[in-house]
Amino acid sequence: MHIIRSQAFANLWLKAHKEHTAGLTVVEMSGTDELHVAGDWQQVFPEGRDLTQVKAKSCYTLGE
C-alpha cells in the first residue's frame, strides 16, 4: 500500500514539474491526484482517463 501511494505522489510531482517547465503556474497540489494549474494545460497533457492523460474534475477562473 505504501509503495502504491508513494508512486502516486511521485506521478503527481512529475506532472507538476512538467506543467511548470511548460510555463504554467502550479496553484495547488492536493492528495495524490489533484493538480491545480493556471493556464492551458491541454497543451501539455491530453485529456482522458489513461495514466498519461489528465481528467478535468472542475474548472474555475482565478481572480484578477
CHARMM-style PDB file with segment names, atoms N, HN, CA, C and O in Angstrom:
ATOM      1  N   MET     1       0.824  -1.188   0.000  1.00  0.00      PROA
ATOM      2  CA  MET     1       0.000   0.000   0.000  1.00  0.00      PROA
ATOM      3  C   MET     1       0.872   1.257   0.000  1.00  0.00      PROA
ATOM      4  O   MET     1       0.568   2.210  -0.717  1.00  0.00      PROA
ATOM      5  N   HSD     2       1.940   1.278   0.783  1.00  0.00      PROA
ATOM      6  HN  HSD     2       2.187   0.504   1.365  1.00  0.00      PROA
ATOM      7  CA  HSD     2       2.799   2.461   0.860  1.00  0.00      PROA
ATOM      8  C   HSD     2       3.544   2.696  -0.453  1.00  0.00      PROA
ATOM      9  O   HSD     2       3.771   3.839  -0.850  1.00  0.00      PROA
ATOM     10  N   ILE     3       3.916   1.619  -1.113  1.00  0.00      PROA
ATOM     11  HN  ILE     3       3.732   0.691  -0.790  1.00  0.00      PROA
ATOM     12  CA  ILE     3       4.615   1.762  -2.387  1.00  0.00      PROA
ATOM     13  C   ILE     3       3.681   2.364  -3.442  1.00  0.00      PROA
ATOM     14  O   ILE     3       4.092   3.227  -4.218  1.00  0.00      PROA
ATOM     15  N   ILE     4       2.445   1.913  -3.467  1.00  0.00      PROA
ATOM     16  HN  ILE     4       2.111   1.212  -2.836  1.00  0.00      PROA
ATOM     17  CA  ILE     4       1.475   2.440  -4.432  1.00  0.00      PROA
ATOM     18  C   ILE     4       1.208   3.917  -4.167  1.00  0.00      PROA
ATOM     19  O   ILE     4       1.159   4.714  -5.104  1.00  0.00      PROA
ATOM     20  N   ARG     5       1.034   4.292  -2.896  1.00  0.00      PROA
ATOM     21  HN  ARG     5       1.073   3.644  -2.135  1.00  0.00      PROA
ATOM     22  CA  ARG     5       0.796   5.697  -2.536  1.00  0.00      PROA
ATOM     23  C   ARG     5       2.011   6.558  -2.877  1.00  0.00      PROA
ATOM     24  O   ARG     5       1.861   7.675  -3.373  1.00  0.00      PROA
ATOM     25  N   SER     6       3.203   6.049  -2.615  1.00  0.00      PROA
ATOM     26  HN  SER     6       3.325   5.142  -2.213  1.00  0.00      PROA
ATOM     27  CA  SER     6       4.424   6.791  -2.953  1.00  0.00      PROA
ATOM     28  C   SER     6       4.542   6.998  -4.452  1.00  0.00      PROA
ATOM     29  O   SER     6       4.952   8.071  -4.897  1.00  0.00      PROA
ATOM     30  N   GLN     7       4.190   5.992  -5.236  1.00  0.00      PROA
ATOM     31  HN  GLN     7       3.857   5.121  -4.875  1.00  0.00      PROA
ATOM     32  CA  GLN     7       4.234   6.129  -6.686  1.00  0.00      PROA
ATOM     33  C   GLN     7       3.217   7.156  -7.171  1.00  0.00      PROA
ATOM     34  O   GLN     7       3.492   7.905  -8.109  1.00  0.00      PROA
ATOM     35  N   ALA     8       2.046   7.197  -6.542  1.00  0.00      PROA
ATOM     36  HN  ALA     8       1.823   6.589  -5.780  1.00  0.00      PROA
ATOM     37  CA  ALA     8       1.029   8.183  -6.916  1.00  0.00      PROA
ATOM     38  C   ALA     8       1.526   9.603  -6.635  1.00  0.00      PROA
ATOM     39  O   ALA     8       1.322  10.504  -7.448  1.00  0.00      PROA
ATOM     40  N   PHE     9       2.180   9.804  -5.481  1.00  0.00      PROA
ATOM     41  HN  PHE     9       2.346   9.072  -4.820  1.00  0.00      PROA
ATOM     42  CA  PHE     9       2.755  11.120  -5.173  1.00  0.00      PROA
ATOM     43  C   PHE     9       3.839  11.487  -6.178  1.00  0.00      PROA
ATOM     44  O   PHE     9       3.902  12.627  -6.637  1.00  0.00      PROA
ATOM     45  N   ALA    10       4.688  10.531  -6.520  1.00  0.00      PROA
ATOM     46  HN  ALA    10       4.638   9.605  -6.147  1.00  0.00      PROA
ATOM     47  CA  ALA    10       5.762  10.793  -7.486  1.00  0.00      PROA
ATOM     48  C   ALA    10       5.179  11.164  -8.849  1.00  0.00      PROA
ATOM     49  O   ALA    10       5.677  12.082  -9.501  1.00  0.00      PROA
ATOM     50  N   ASN    11       4.137  10.469  -9.284  1.00  0.00      PROA
ATOM     51  HN  ASN    11       3.733   9.723  -8.755  1.00  0.00      PROA
ATOM     52  CA  ASN    11       3.492  10.795 -10.558  1.00  0.00      PROA
ATOM     53  C   ASN    11       2.925  12.209 -10.549  1.00  0.00      PROA
ATOM     54  O   ASN    11       3.028  12.929 -11.542  1.00  0.00      PROA
ATOM     55  N   LEU    12       2.321  12.609  -9.422  1.00  0.00      PROA
ATOM     56  HN  LEU    12       2.237  12.024  -8.615  1.00  0.00      PROA
ATOM     57  CA  LEU    12       1.757  13.952  -9.316  1.00  0.00      PROA
ATOM     58  C   LEU    12       2.849  15.011  -9.381  1.00  0.00      PROA
ATOM     59  O   LEU    12       2.698  16.025 -10.063  1.00  0.00      PROA
ATOM     60  N   TRP    13       3.953  14.774  -8.668  1.00  0.00      PROA
ATOM     61  HN  TRP    13       4.076  13.951  -8.114  1.00  0.00      PROA
ATOM     62  CA  TRP    13       5.065  15.721  -8.688  1.00  0.00      PROA
ATOM     63  C   TRP    13       5.673  15.824 -10.086  1.00  0.00      PROA
ATOM     64  O   TRP    13       6.043  16.915 -10.519  1.00  0.00      PROA
ATOM     65  N   LEU    14       5.778  14.708 -10.791  1.00  0.00      PROA
ATOM     66  HN  LEU    14       5.477  13.822 -10.439  1.00  0.00      PROA
ATOM     67  CA  LEU    14       6.320  14.739 -12.151  1.00  0.00      PROA
ATOM     68  C   LEU    14       5.402  15.513 -13.096  1.00  0.00      PROA
ATOM     69  O   LEU    14       5.879  16.247 -13.961  1.00  0.00      PROA
ATOM     70  N   LYS    15       4.087  15.353 -12.934  1.00  0.00      PROA
ATOM     71  HN  LYS    15       3.700  14.757 -12.231  1.00  0.00      PROA
ATOM     72  CA  LYS    15       3.147  16.129 -13.750  1.00  0.00      PROA
ATOM     73  C   LYS    15       3.253  17.617 -13.426  1.00  0.00      PROA
ATOM     74  O   LYS    15       3.223  18.452 -14.330  1.00  0.00      PROA
ATOM     75  N   ALA    16       3.376  17.953 -12.145  1.00  0.00      PROA
ATOM     76  HN  ALA    16       3.400  17.275 -11.410  1.00  0.00      PROA
ATOM     77  CA  ALA    16       3.518  19.356 -11.750  1.00  0.00      PROA
ATOM     78  C   ALA    16       4.808  19.946 -12.322  1.00  0.00      PROA
ATOM     79  O   ALA    16       4.821  21.092 -12.772  1.00  0.00      PROA
ATOM     80  N   HSD    17       5.877  19.177 -12.307  1.00  0.00      PROA
ATOM     81  HN  HSD    17       5.867  18.246 -11.941  1.00  0.00      PROA
ATOM     82  CA  HSD    17       7.151  19.655 -12.861  1.00  0.00      PROA
ATOM     83  C   HSD    17       7.036  19.879 -14.366  1.00  0.00      PROA
ATOM     84  O   HSD    17       7.542  20.870 -14.893  1.00  0.00      PROA
ATOM     85  N   LYS    18       6.372  18.960 -15.047  1.00  0.00      PROA
ATOM     86  HN  LYS    18       5.961  18.156 -14.619  1.00  0.00      PROA
ATOM     87  CA  LYS    18       6.182  19.105 -16.497  1.00  0.00      PROA
ATOM     88  C   LYS    18       5.343  20.336 -16.815  1.00  0.00      PROA
ATOM     89  O   LYS    18       5.640  21.054 -17.770  1.00  0.00      PROA
ATOM     90  N   GLU    19       4.300  20.590 -16.027  1.00  0.00      PROA
ATOM     91  HN  GLU    19       4.059  20.007 -15.252  1.00  0.00      PROA
ATOM     92  CA  GLU    19       3.474  21.786 -16.216  1.00  0.00      PROA
ATOM     93  C   GLU    19       4.302  23.055 -15.979  1.00  0.00      PROA
ATOM     94  O   GLU    19       4.207  24.016 -16.743  1.00  0.00      PROA
ATOM     95  N   HSD    20       5.106  23.050 -14.927  1.00  0.00      PROA
ATOM     96  HN  HSD    20       5.183  22.269 -14.306  1.00  0.00      PROA
ATOM     97  CA  HSD    20       5.920  24.223 -14.583  1.00  0.00      PROA
ATOM     98  C   HSD    20       6.954  24.514 -15.669  1.00  0.00      PROA
ATOM     99  O   HSD    20       7.146  25.669 -16.048  1.00  0.00      PROA
ATOM    100  N   THR    21       7.616  23.477 -16.167  1.00  0.00      PROA
ATOM    101  HN  THR    21       7.459  22.539 -15.859  1.00  0.00      PROA
ATOM    102  CA  THR    21       8.614  23.704 -17.212  1.00  0.00      PROA
ATOM    103  C   THR    21       7.974  24.131 -18.529  1.00  0.00      PROA
ATOM    104  O   THR    21       8.644  24.714 -19.382  1.00  0.00      PROA
ATOM    105  N   ALA    22       6.679  23.846 -18.703  1.00  0.00      PROA
ATOM    106  HN  ALA    22       6.134  23.373 -18.011  1.00  0.00      PROA
ATOM    107  CA  ALA    22       5.965  24.291 -19.903  1.00  0.00      PROA
ATOM    108  C   ALA    22       5.500  25.740 -19.777  1.00  0.00      PROA
ATOM    109  O   ALA    22       4.920  26.286 -20.715  1.00  0.00      PROA
ATOM    110  N   GLY    23       5.751  26.369 -18.619  1.00  0.00      PROA
ATOM    111  HN  GLY    23       6.223  25.925 -17.857  1.00  0.00      PROA
ATOM    112  CA  GLY    23       5.401  27.772 -18.444  1.00  0.00      PROA
ATOM    113  C   GLY    23       4.104  28.020 -17.717  1.00  0.00      PROA
ATOM    114  O   GLY    23       3.685  29.171 -17.595  1.00  0.00      PROA
ATOM    115  N   LEU    24       3.447  26.973 -17.227  1.00  0.00      PROA
ATOM    116  HN  LEU    24       3.787  26.038 -17.326  1.00  0.00      PROA
ATOM    117  CA  LEU    24       2.204  27.151 -16.484  1.00  0.00      PROA
ATOM    118  C   LEU    24       2.506  27.334 -15.000  1.00  0.00      PROA
ATOM    119  O   LEU    24       3.571  26.941 -14.522  1.00  0.00      PROA
ATOM    120  N   THR    25       1.576  27.924 -14.286  1.00  0.00      PROA
ATOM    121  HN  THR    25       0.711  28.243 -14.674  1.00  0.00      PROA
ATOM    122  CA  THR    25       1.737  28.152 -12.855  1.00  0.00      PROA
ATOM    123  C   THR    25       0.996  27.080 -12.081  1.00  0.00      PROA
ATOM    124  O   THR    25      -0.211  26.903 -12.250  1.00  0.00      PROA
ATOM    125  N   VAL    26       1.725  26.361 -11.227  1.00  0.00      PROA
ATOM    126  HN  VAL    26       2.705  26.505 -11.090  1.00  0.00      PROA
ATOM    127  CA  VAL    26       1.097  25.363 -10.365  1.00  0.00      PROA
ATOM    128  C   VAL    26       0.499  26.099  -9.173  1.00  0.00      PROA
ATOM    129  O   VAL    26       1.223  26.738  -8.410  1.00  0.00      PROA
ATOM    130  N   VAL    27      -0.809  26.012  -9.012  1.00  0.00      PROA
ATOM    131  HN  VAL    27      -1.397  25.493  -9.632  1.00  0.00      PROA
ATOM    132  CA  VAL    27      -1.521  26.726  -7.952  1.00  0.00      PROA
ATOM    133  C   VAL    27      -1.619  25.880  -6.694  1.00  0.00      PROA
ATOM    134  O   VAL    27      -1.378  26.372  -5.592  1.00  0.00      PROA
ATOM    135  N   GLU    28      -1.973  24.601  -6.853  1.00  0.00      PROA
ATOM    136  HN  GLU    28      -2.168  24.201  -7.748  1.00  0.00      PROA
ATOM    137  CA  GLU    28      -2.173  23.737  -5.691  1.00  0.00      PROA
ATOM    138  C   GLU    28      -1.998  22.281  -6.089  1.00  0.00      PROA
ATOM    139  O   GLU    28      -2.345  21.878  -7.199  1.00  0.00      PROA
ATOM    140  N   MET    29      -1.451  21.497  -5.159  1.00  0.00      PROA
ATOM    141  HN  MET    29      -1.170  21.824  -4.257  1.00  0.00      PROA
ATOM    142  CA  MET    29      -1.385  20.052  -5.300  1.00  0.00      PROA
ATOM    143  C   MET    29      -2.081  19.468  -4.078  1.00  0.00      PROA
ATOM    144  O   MET    29      -1.701  19.768  -2.946  1.00  0.00      PROA
ATOM    145  N   SER    30      -3.100  18.635  -4.295  1.00  0.00      PROA
ATOM    146  HN  SER    30      -3.409  18.391  -5.214  1.00  0.00      PROA
ATOM    147  CA  SER    30      -3.876  18.086  -3.187  1.00  0.00      PROA
ATOM    148  C   SER    30      -3.904  16.566  -3.286  1.00  0.00      PROA
ATOM    149  O   SER    30      -4.129  16.004  -4.358  1.00  0.00      PROA
ATOM    150  N   GLY    31      -3.674  15.917  -2.164  1.00  0.00      PROA
ATOM    151  HN  GLY    31      -3.491  16.374  -1.294  1.00  0.00      PROA
ATOM    152  CA  GLY    31      -3.755  14.466  -2.129  1.00  0.00      PROA
ATOM    153  C   GLY    31      -2.776  13.821  -3.080  1.00  0.00      PROA
ATOM    154  O   GLY    31      -1.637  14.268  -3.218  1.00  0.00      PROA
ATOM    155  N   THR    32      -3.227  12.766  -3.737  1.00  0.00      PROA
ATOM    156  HN  THR    32      -4.152  12.403  -3.625  1.00  0.00      PROA
ATOM    157  CA  THR    32      -2.368  12.063  -4.687  1.00  0.00      PROA
ATOM    158  C   THR    32      -2.809  12.246  -6.129  1.00  0.00      PROA
ATOM    159  O   THR    32      -2.179  11.717  -7.044  1.00  0.00      PROA
ATOM    160  N   ASP    33      -3.900  12.999  -6.340  1.00  0.00      PROA
ATOM    161  HN  ASP    33      -4.412  13.429  -5.596  1.00  0.00      PROA
ATOM    162  CA  ASP    33      -4.407  13.073  -7.711  1.00  0.00      PROA
ATOM    163  C   ASP    33      -4.947  14.435  -8.129  1.00  0.00      PROA
ATOM    164  O   ASP    33      -5.529  14.542  -9.209  1.00  0.00      PROA
ATOM    165  N   GLU    34      -4.782  15.463  -7.332  1.00  0.00      PROA
ATOM    166  HN  GLU    34      -4.310  15.376  -6.455  1.00  0.00      PROA
ATOM    167  CA  GLU    34      -5.308  16.785  -7.705  1.00  0.00      PROA
ATOM    168  C   GLU    34      -4.170  17.745  -7.984  1.00  0.00      PROA
ATOM    169  O   GLU    34      -3.287  17.953  -7.152  1.00  0.00      PROA
ATOM    170  N   LEU    35      -4.211  18.321  -9.162  1.00  0.00      PROA
ATOM    171  HN  LEU    35      -4.928  18.152  -9.838  1.00  0.00      PROA
ATOM    172  CA  LEU    35      -3.215  19.301  -9.567  1.00  0.00      PROA
ATOM    173  C   LEU    35      -3.958  20.492 -10.155  1.00  0.00      PROA
ATOM    174  O   LEU    35      -4.630  20.364 -11.179  1.00  0.00      PROA
ATOM    175  N   HSD    36      -3.841  21.645  -9.515  1.00  0.00      PROA
ATOM    176  HN  HSD    36      -3.296  21.750  -8.684  1.00  0.00      PROA
ATOM    177  CA  HSD    36      -4.497  22.868  -9.975  1.00  0.00      PROA
ATOM    178  C   HSD    36      -3.439  23.745 -10.632  1.00  0.00      PROA
ATOM    179  O   HSD    36      -2.436  24.091 -10.008  1.00  0.00      PROA
ATOM    180  N   VAL    37      -3.665  24.102 -11.894  1.00  0.00      PROA
ATOM    181  HN  VAL    37      -4.480  23.821 -12.401  1.00  0.00      PROA
ATOM    182  CA  VAL    37      -2.718  24.940 -12.628  1.00  0.00      PROA
ATOM    183  C   VAL    37      -3.441  26.115 -13.260  1.00  0.00      PROA
ATOM    184  O   VAL    37      -4.638  26.057 -13.540  1.00  0.00      PROA
ATOM    185  N   ALA    38      -2.688  27.178 -13.478  1.00  0.00      PROA
ATOM    186  HN  ALA    38      -1.716  27.225 -13.251  1.00  0.00      PROA
ATOM    187  CA  ALA    38      -3.208  28.347 -14.188  1.00  0.00      PROA
ATOM    188  C   ALA    38      -2.624  28.328 -15.589  1.00  0.00      PROA
ATOM    189  O   ALA    38      -1.407  28.355 -15.767  1.00  0.00      PROA
ATOM    190  N   GLY    39      -3.487  28.282 -16.567  1.00  0.00      PROA
ATOM    191  HN  GLY    39      -4.477  28.259 -16.423  1.00  0.00      PROA
ATOM    192  CA  GLY    39      -3.048  28.260 -17.954  1.00  0.00      PROA
ATOM    193  C   GLY    39      -3.717  27.137 -18.726  1.00  0.00      PROA
ATOM    194  O   GLY    39      -4.582  26.436 -18.200  1.00  0.00      PROA
ATOM    195  N   ASP    40      -3.316  26.973 -19.965  1.00  0.00      PROA
ATOM    196  HN  ASP    40      -2.614  27.542 -20.393  1.00  0.00      PROA
ATOM    197  CA  ASP    40      -3.913  25.970 -20.848  1.00  0.00      PROA
ATOM    198  C   ASP    40      -3.170  24.649 -20.694  1.00  0.00      PROA
ATOM    199  O   ASP    40      -2.176  24.408 -21.380  1.00  0.00      PROA
ATOM    200  N   TRP    41      -3.646  23.799 -19.799  1.00  0.00      PROA
ATOM    201  HN  TRP    41      -4.453  23.995 -19.242  1.00  0.00      PROA
ATOM    202  CA  TRP    41      -2.962  22.537 -19.508  1.00  0.00      PROA
ATOM    203  C   TRP    41      -3.127  21.513 -20.612  1.00  0.00      PROA
ATOM    204  O   TRP    41      -2.371  20.543 -20.655  1.00  0.00      PROA
ATOM    205  N   GLN    42      -4.096  21.695 -21.515  1.00  0.00      PROA
ATOM    206  HN  GLN    42      -4.710  22.484 -21.480  1.00  0.00      PROA
ATOM    207  CA  GLN    42      -4.293  20.743 -22.601  1.00  0.00      PROA
ATOM    208  C   GLN    42      -3.139  20.755 -23.598  1.00  0.00      PROA
ATOM    209  O   GLN    42      -2.983  19.811 -24.372  1.00  0.00      PROA
ATOM    210  N   GLN    43      -2.327  21.814 -23.590  1.00  0.00      PROA
ATOM    211  HN  GLN    43      -2.453  22.581 -22.961  1.00  0.00      PROA
ATOM    212  CA  GLN    43      -1.148  21.859 -24.450  1.00  0.00      PROA
ATOM    213  C   GLN    43      -0.070  20.904 -23.948  1.00  0.00      PROA
ATOM    214  O   GLN    43       0.761  20.442 -24.730  1.00  0.00      PROA
ATOM    215  N   VAL    44      -0.079  20.606 -22.650  1.00  0.00      PROA
ATOM    216  HN  VAL    44      -0.754  20.981 -22.015  1.00  0.00      PROA
ATOM    217  CA  VAL    44       0.951  19.766 -22.051  1.00  0.00      PROA
ATOM    218  C   VAL    44       0.492  18.314 -21.944  1.00  0.00      PROA
ATOM    219  O   VAL    44       1.245  17.399 -22.275  1.00  0.00      PROA
ATOM    220  N   PHE    45      -0.736  18.103 -21.485  1.00  0.00      PROA
ATOM    221  HN  PHE    45      -1.348  18.847 -21.216  1.00  0.00      PROA
ATOM    222  CA  PHE    45      -1.283  16.758 -21.300  1.00  0.00      PROA
ATOM    223  C   PHE    45      -2.580  16.611 -22.081  1.00  0.00      PROA
ATOM    224  O   PHE    45      -3.419  17.512 -22.070  1.00  0.00      PROA
ATOM    225  N   PRO    46      -2.750  15.475 -22.763  1.00  0.00      PROA
ATOM    226  CA  PRO    46      -4.040  15.230 -23.396  1.00  0.00      PROA
ATOM    227  C   PRO    46      -5.089  14.894 -22.332  1.00  0.00      PROA
ATOM    228  O   PRO    46      -4.762  14.351 -21.276  1.00  0.00      PROA
ATOM    229  N   GLU    47      -6.332  15.217 -22.618  1.00  0.00      PROA
ATOM    230  HN  GLU    47      -6.597  15.658 -23.476  1.00  0.00      PROA
ATOM    231  CA  GLU    47      -7.409  14.935 -21.665  1.00  0.00      PROA
ATOM    232  C   GLU    47      -7.936  13.524 -21.895  1.00  0.00      PROA
ATOM    233  O   GLU    47      -8.178  13.116 -23.030  1.00  0.00      PROA
ATOM    234  N   GLY    48      -8.108  12.791 -20.810  1.00  0.00      PROA
ATOM    235  HN  GLY    48      -7.912  13.123 -19.887  1.00  0.00      PROA
ATOM    236  CA  GLY    48      -8.619  11.428 -20.907  1.00  0.00      PROA
ATOM    237  C   GLY    48      -8.462  10.680 -19.598  1.00  0.00      PROA
ATOM    238  O   GLY    48      -8.210  11.289 -18.558  1.00  0.00      PROA
ATOM    239  N   ARG    49      -8.610   9.365 -19.640  1.00  0.00      PROA
ATOM    240  HN  ARG    49      -8.814   8.871 -20.485  1.00  0.00      PROA
ATOM    241  CA  ARG    49      -8.565   8.550 -18.429  1.00  0.00      PROA
ATOM    242  C   ARG    49      -7.344   7.629 -18.374  1.00  0.00      PROA
ATOM    243  O   ARG    49      -7.204   6.869 -17.415  1.00  0.00      PROA
ATOM    244  N   ASP    50      -6.467   7.674 -19.359  1.00  0.00      PROA
ATOM    245  HN  ASP    50      -6.580   8.291 -20.137  1.00  0.00      PROA
ATOM    246  CA  ASP    50      -5.275   6.847 -19.364  1.00  0.00      PROA
ATOM    247  C   ASP    50      -4.269   7.377 -18.342  1.00  0.00      PROA
ATOM    248  O   ASP    50      -4.409   8.508 -17.876  1.00  0.00      PROA
ATOM    249  N   LEU    51      -3.263   6.583 -17.989  1.00  0.00      PROA
ATOM    250  HN  LEU    51      -3.150   5.665 -18.368  1.00  0.00      PROA
ATOM    251  CA  LEU    51      -2.284   7.007 -16.985  1.00  0.00      PROA
ATOM    252  C   LEU    51      -1.494   8.240 -17.410  1.00  0.00      PROA
ATOM    253  O   LEU    51      -1.095   9.040 -16.564  1.00  0.00      PROA
ATOM    254  N   THR    52      -1.266   8.398 -18.704  1.00  0.00      PROA
ATOM    255  HN  THR    52      -1.590   7.748 -19.391  1.00  0.00      PROA
ATOM    256  CA  THR    52      -0.502   9.552 -19.192  1.00  0.00      PROA
ATOM    257  C   THR    52      -1.393  10.750 -19.503  1.00  0.00      PROA
ATOM    258  O   THR    52      -0.902  11.794 -19.932  1.00  0.00      PROA
ATOM    259  N   GLN    53      -2.689  10.605 -19.290  1.00  0.00      PROA
ATOM    260  HN  GLN    53      -3.088   9.756 -18.941  1.00  0.00      PROA
ATOM    261  CA  GLN    53      -3.635  11.672 -19.580  1.00  0.00      PROA
ATOM    262  C   GLN    53      -4.156  12.288 -18.285  1.00  0.00      PROA
ATOM    263  O   GLN    53      -3.969  11.736 -17.201  1.00  0.00      PROA
ATOM    264  N   VAL    54      -4.814  13.443 -18.415  1.00  0.00      PROA
ATOM    265  HN  VAL    54      -4.966  13.892 -19.295  1.00  0.00      PROA
ATOM    266  CA  VAL    54      -5.347  14.170 -17.264  1.00  0.00      PROA
ATOM    267  C   VAL    54      -6.850  14.352 -17.459  1.00  0.00      PROA
ATOM    268  O   VAL    54      -7.313  14.620 -18.568  1.00  0.00      PROA
ATOM    269  N   LYS    55      -7.602  14.204 -16.378  1.00  0.00      PROA
ATOM    270  HN  LYS    55      -7.226  13.986 -15.478  1.00  0.00      PROA
ATOM    271  CA  LYS    55      -9.050  14.386 -16.422  1.00  0.00      PROA
ATOM    272  C   LYS    55      -9.406  15.670 -15.678  1.00  0.00      PROA
ATOM    273  O   LYS    55      -9.011  15.857 -14.527  1.00  0.00      PROA
ATOM    274  N   ALA    56     -10.144  16.539 -16.330  1.00  0.00      PROA
ATOM    275  HN  ALA    56     -10.465  16.387 -17.265  1.00  0.00      PROA
ATOM    276  CA  ALA    56     -10.586  17.777 -15.683  1.00  0.00      PROA
ATOM    277  C   ALA    56     -11.738  17.450 -14.746  1.00  0.00      PROA
ATOM    278  O   ALA    56     -12.775  16.951 -15.184  1.00  0.00      PROA
ATOM    279  N   LYS    57     -11.560  17.729 -13.455  1.00  0.00      PROA
ATOM    280  HN  LYS    57     -10.718  18.134 -13.100  1.00  0.00      PROA
ATOM    281  CA  LYS    57     -12.623  17.464 -12.490  1.00  0.00      PROA
ATOM    282  C   LYS    57     -13.543  18.668 -12.361  1.00  0.00      PROA
ATOM    283  O   LYS    57     -14.766  18.531 -12.404  1.00  0.00      PROA
ATOM    284  N   SER    58     -12.964  19.821 -12.206  1.00  0.00      PROA
ATOM    285  HN  SER    58     -11.971  19.931 -12.171  1.00  0.00      PROA
ATOM    286  CA  SER    58     -13.747  21.064 -12.168  1.00  0.00      PROA
ATOM    287  C   SER    58     -12.848  22.193 -12.640  1.00  0.00      PROA
ATOM    288  O   SER    58     -11.674  22.260 -12.273  1.00  0.00      PROA
ATOM    289  N   CYS    59     -13.392  23.061 -13.437  1.00  0.00      PROA
ATOM    290  HN  CYS    59     -14.345  23.007 -13.735  1.00  0.00      PROA
ATOM    291  CA  CYS    59     -12.633  24.202 -13.942  1.00  0.00      PROA
ATOM    292  C   CYS    59     -13.197  25.474 -13.324  1.00  0.00      PROA
ATOM    293  O   CYS    59     -14.409  25.613 -13.160  1.00  0.00      PROA
ATOM    294  N   TYR    60     -12.323  26.380 -12.990  1.00  0.00      PROA
ATOM    295  HN  TYR    60     -11.338  26.267 -13.123  1.00  0.00      PROA
ATOM    296  CA  TYR    60     -12.731  27.641 -12.402  1.00  0.00      PROA
ATOM    297  C   TYR    60     -11.762  28.723 -12.833  1.00  0.00      PROA
ATOM    298  O   TYR    60     -10.653  28.424 -13.277  1.00  0.00      PROA
ATOM    299  N   THR    61     -12.163  29.956 -12.709  1.00  0.00      PROA
ATOM    300  HN  THR    61     -13.064  30.199 -12.348  1.00  0.00      PROA
ATOM    301  CA  THR    61     -11.346  31.103 -13.105  1.00  0.00      PROA
ATOM    302  C   THR    61     -10.738  31.728 -11.866  1.00  0.00      PROA
ATOM    303  O   THR    61     -11.437  32.000 -10.889  1.00  0.00      PROA
ATOM    304  N   LEU    62      -9.434  31.955 -11.909  1.00  0.00      PROA
ATOM    305  HN  LEU    62      -8.866  31.734 -12.702  1.00  0.00      PROA
ATOM    306  CA  LEU    62      -8.758  32.612 -10.797  1.00  0.00      PROA
ATOM    307  C   LEU    62      -9.054  34.109 -10.834  1.00  0.00      PROA
ATOM    308  O   LEU    62      -9.315  34.672 -11.897  1.00  0.00      PROA
ATOM    309  N   GLY    63      -9.013  34.745  -9.670  1.00  0.00      PROA
ATOM    310  HN  GLY    63      -8.802  34.288  -8.806  1.00  0.00      PROA
ATOM    311  CA  GLY    63      -9.263  36.181  -9.589  1.00  0.00      PROA
ATOM    312  C   GLY    63      -8.222  36.995 -10.320  1.00  0.00      PROA
ATOM    313  O   GLY    63      -7.113  36.526 -10.577  1.00  0.00      PROA
ATOM    314  N   GLU    64      -8.584  38.205 -10.650  1.00  0.00      PROA
ATOM    315  HN  GLU    64      -9.485  38.586 -10.441  1.00  0.00      PROA
ATOM    316  CA  GLU    64      -7.680  39.075 -11.417  1.00  0.00      PROA
ATOM    317  C   GLU    64      -6.659  39.728 -10.540  1.00  0.00      PROA
ATOM    318  OT1 GLU    64      -5.824  40.490 -11.026  1.00  0.00      PROA
TER     319      GLU     64
END
